[in-house]
Amino acid sequence: MPHEQRDTAVYVHGHHESVLRSHSRRTAADSAAYLLPALAPDQAILDIGCGPGTITADLAALVPHGRVTGLDAAPGILARARAVARERGLDNTDFVTGDVLALDFPDASFDVVHAHQVLQHVGDPVGALREMRRVCRPGGIVAVRDADYTAMTWYPRVPGLEEWLGLYRRVARAGGGEPDAGRRLLSWARRAGLTDVTATASTWCFADAATRAWWSGLWADRTVASDYARLAVDGGHAGRGDLERIAAAWREWGRREDAWFAVLHGELLCRV
């Protein structure tokens, strides 16, 4: 039976264009490489927090005799995910709304239960992992990957980006999430009763003209125009002038030919 608790944390990013610009670029190769060797063609996979469905579609292509269910708490984004699957000619996907703390599936429904950049936004990540384990079949895999904001590093040290990091962490925690989730995944898994766990780390790196422009541009826009911007102002964490200054710092960083940014992720493969 599903866990009865419902998630009360706020998804601070929302679904502004600047957010989807990032999420729609993600692939299984750059976001779930640690999981891919464990996949088999006939598996049933649950992709939690699927968003616009690009990772979901990649997973579906890798299990042509299986099925992938994409789940997201925001029903509006699922139309985009379904469109991605249709465009790729995938007929082994379905998409549903749901809450990771109360998954509406029977016990042992899936061979793989996957969540990318989800636990950092959940008020009870240990409870979420317990639910993921519940719907995973014996011998199956619970796979999670999350960024760790404090571990992010960059050059040059544009002062406004230090301000961005502190502000983002305050806004995320005020919303009930944990922005430094990557370093905590193993601890959360142990507390959830998962014992056969392989913990690793991997990075995204933005260090050429195209990726610097993309990364700096989406964060500059997100800082002034997304749900995160609204929550920062409404929560008293920053004023509009602060956000404009941080956005300008992102654009300044992105114009530098020597600019480099790395995002560290924690990741777990948990055998059930």
PyMOL commands that set and color helices and strands:
alter all, ss='L'
color gray80, all
select helices_A, chain A and resi 17-23+28-31+36-38+54-62+75-87+119-121+125-134+159-174+182-191+209-225+227-234+240-255
alter helices_A, ss='H'
color red, helices_A
select strands_A, chain A and resi 44-48+67-72+93-97+110-116+136-147+153-155+196-206+260-271
alter strands_A, ss='S'
color yellow, strands_A
deselect
rebuild
show_as cartoon
